Amino acid sequence: MRLDLIFPAFPPALDGIGDYTFHLASTLAQEHDVRVLTAQSSPRPCPPARVLTAFSTSSPNGIREIEEAIALDPPAWLLVQYNPFSYGHWGFTPFLAATLRSLRRRHPSLKIAAVVHEPFVPIESWKFAVMWTWQRWQFRQLGAAADVLFFPLQSWADRFRPWFPGTEVHVVPVGSNIPNIRADRQQVRRALGIDDRLVVGLFGTAHPSRQLSTVRVALNRLRAGGLAPLLLYVGPAGPVVQTTLPGHPIHDAGALPAADVSRHFSAMDVYLCPFENGVSARRGSFLVGLQHGVATVSTHGVDTDADLRAAAPGSMRLAPDDLPDVFADHVEQLVRNLPERTRQAAAGAAYYEHTFSWPLIGETITAALRPRPALSPSPSLS
């Protein structure tokens, strides 16, 4: 099957959906003829997939440039990775759906699918309310132009399926953008100079949704209980983390390449990953902990999938997102109980492999795009 994947960003750019596109293209290309159309200059090779700089985002109508590349080598399916902010300033991308409609007219056999990583912003401020007006319209136009829509959350699929009665809707998980290189734990810890220390981990940005205040409550609890773990932070917000978590020993590793992120996860004992409104299956930074077999503590709330709730507490610990003391309880229990920590880490890794691995994601998407056999006509009744 010939597939074209579209997304503006691609490695080496630091972009989560760009990384997702890289991993998805690499996975699908194991069995299909895959090409990536991107706006990224000098994109990283992704064998066996082909990667082509085919459009720009310097102007709102830059997306139209993909029509030339597609006319030269039309695919069977065009798979758009969608987040409005990736295609235009303030998420203004009025020409994307128009370009897809134009492609359908020019290539009647072309099928279109979209993975919706973010449909539109919620109305949380006047600024978001303004952006919501056009982003919601753009999303409706995109869905109307597509044959298949993929969502990372069942709740999104259920919400938006009635919006597009003529479009197939499926759920596909996001997976982890960090490879598990299975580094030697003791060797990594010696290199970091932490040897036998108890290590709790933190990874990602300092966005308010990441609830660093909840992490602070957990660390204060451990210190009050006579424990003084080292916080191993991996990410670009070291100064903010240092300021928000005063008085706690912190090893700030900074922003690292993916392989080094994996090595640092191998040194962690417990991974702290709370989210405002709860964790969901689209949170790749959360999935990294499960993937690497680190006992993981997060939060549940309005965004948390039913499947994740069901998987806790066996594969992870989830506290209510508005009860930091309960989060701290979970962290302390795991820190003080090595057998339970080890059991949960193994269960989390198994859950990840059976739910979020890239081969599974690739098969889910392929199954939805695979041609359906024609139905035999019903025998006439006489």
PyMOL commands that set and color helices and strands:
alter all, ss='L'
color gray80, all
select helices_A, chain A and resi 16-28+62-72+84-87+89-91+95-106+126-145+154-163+185-192+208-210+212-224+238-244+258-265+284-291+306-311+324-336+338-355+358-369
alter helices_A, ss='H'
color red, helices_A
select strands_A, chain A and resi 2-6+33-38+50-53+77-82+111-116+148-151+168-171+199-203+230-234+250-254+270-272+295-300+317-320
alter strands_A, ss='S'
color yellow, strands_A
deselect
rebuild
show_as cartoon
